[in-house]
Amino acid sequence: MGDSSRLCSVWLGSETGILKGVSLTRKQAFNFCNTRQLSRDQEVRALCWADPAESELLLGSVDGTVKTFSTEKGTFTEARRCGEPAEGCFTGLAALSGSATVTCVECGTLRVWREDSSEPVTQLDAGKNVCRMRQNPVHRHKVATGGKENALKIWDLQRPESPAFTAKNLRDDWLDLRRPHWVRDMAFIPDSDKVVTCTGYHQVHVFDPASPQRRPVLEVEYGEYPLTALSLPPGGQSVVVGNTHGQIAVLDLRKGAVRGCLKGLAGGVRALQCHSSQPVVASCGLDRFLRVHSLEDRKLLHKVYLKSRLNCVLLASREEAGQTAGEAGSQEVKEEEDDEVWDAMERVEEAPKRKTTEEEEQEEEVTKKSSKKKKKKKEAFED
């Protein structure tokens, strides 16, 4: 399976515990699994690259294990215990320099693991009900966490005693009632210290740790349903958000306006990722489809049915993942090679049935009766 894994430009984790790789150029999809029997304990909840060369993947499973998958060999090379099922599912994975791994679970325990140690070298408490942990792509020792009634926090893993930034509660509404907060996803805006978040109350917030206020410097609402995922296109001037009803929109972070919507989804969005250099975004969710949209004309470039509910998506940085609409067209990727065989077969159409002699005689009688009626009507009209 090594040759097939090298072709994949999109990687997805499913509820059944299968790692799925998709080659958009060859219109093929592949399944990778290290167990003979599939179970919900192997469900993949987090994905990330283990190295800058993108030769290995890290997968976080529900049972608390982190597996290493080699994209060059096409096999799982390592599995280590990084948590307990009682602590909750993984809400984020990240790789540090020196073969270190950062894990975060729903109970709020954030750990840093070294390759040569079975115990975490750093452990901190990010608060309860953590929904997401994200790494700063530039300053990789910084991560952000947030969750339900758990405000956004930015941590410096070199000084993990206390968070480097903690967001303040939102201002009360016009009735002087407390406004709840529920951070579902976040991302670091490039070339700045700002962080953009989406909430379960259909809000998008931008926080600036460099400003004196700890409340959002920008607040935008989209739709009426909880937002579940976001991703930043190249440039960082806009953000792509998705909600529980399969709606995806591109929001302008400068004006706080909706630039446009991406259509075609039929289920809740669980993961989004924009390509690092191409104007495309990949999405997956409950409808079992991987979709790749263009951010320029918002057209659907690729649509892949992968048979399982999908939890996370990861794009390779090479050019195959970010084909433009002119190169790729609106093509559907086939998961099974058998589909090509069926498509290549000739289509057999049934010949029209010949009428029997009885049917012909009945038609003749009907025509004779109708002609007799016409003659009688004509004679009555002349009289």
Secondary structure, DSSP 8 states (H G I E B T S, - for coil): -HHHHHH--EEEEETTS-EEEEETTTTEEEEE-S-SS--GGG-EEEEEESSTT--EEEEEETTSEEEEEETTTTEEEEEEE---GGG--EEEEEEETTTEEEEEETTSEEEEE-TT-SS-SEEEE--SSEEEEEE-SSSTTEEEEEEBTEEEEEEETTSTTS-SEE-------TTS-----BEEEEEE-TTSS-EEEEETTSEEEEE-TTSS--S-SEEEE-SSS-EEEEE--TTSSEEEEEETTS-EEEEETTT--EEEEE----S-EEEEEE-SSSSEEEEEETT-EEEEEETTT--EEEEEE-SS-EEEEEE-SSGGGG--HHHH-SEEEBS-THHHHHHHS-----------HHHHHHHHHHHHHHHHHHHHHHHHHH-
